[in-house]
């Protein structure tokens, strides 16, 4: 996300599928997919406005 250092995310599995809204602690902006769900989509940050934000899932790598 934006400047401000590296964030460590620790997750606990509460269910088989979990969705998250990712918000930068410094800017207060949330990660968004610029209204597109295809491959190689531009990822942006936006100011949450109470609407329905995208939900992200985490995938273990390695």
Residue pairs with C-beta under 8 A, 6 or more apart in sequence:
1 7
1 22
1 24
1 27
1 29
1 31
1 45
2 24
2 26
2 27
2 29
2 45
3 26
4 24
4 25
4 26
4 27
7 25
9 58
11 18
11 58
17 57
18 57
18 58
19 55
19 56
19 57
20 55
20 56
20 57
20 58
21 30
21 31
21 48
21 53
21 54
21 55
21 56
22 30
22 31
22 56
23 29
23 30
23 31
23 48
24 30
24 45
27 45
28 47
28 48
29 45
29 46
29 47
29 48
30 45
30 46
30 47
30 48
30 53
31 43
31 44
31 45
31 54
31 56
32 43
32 44
32 45
32 46
32 53
32 54
33 41
33 43
33 44
33 54
34 41
34 42
34 43
34 44
36 42
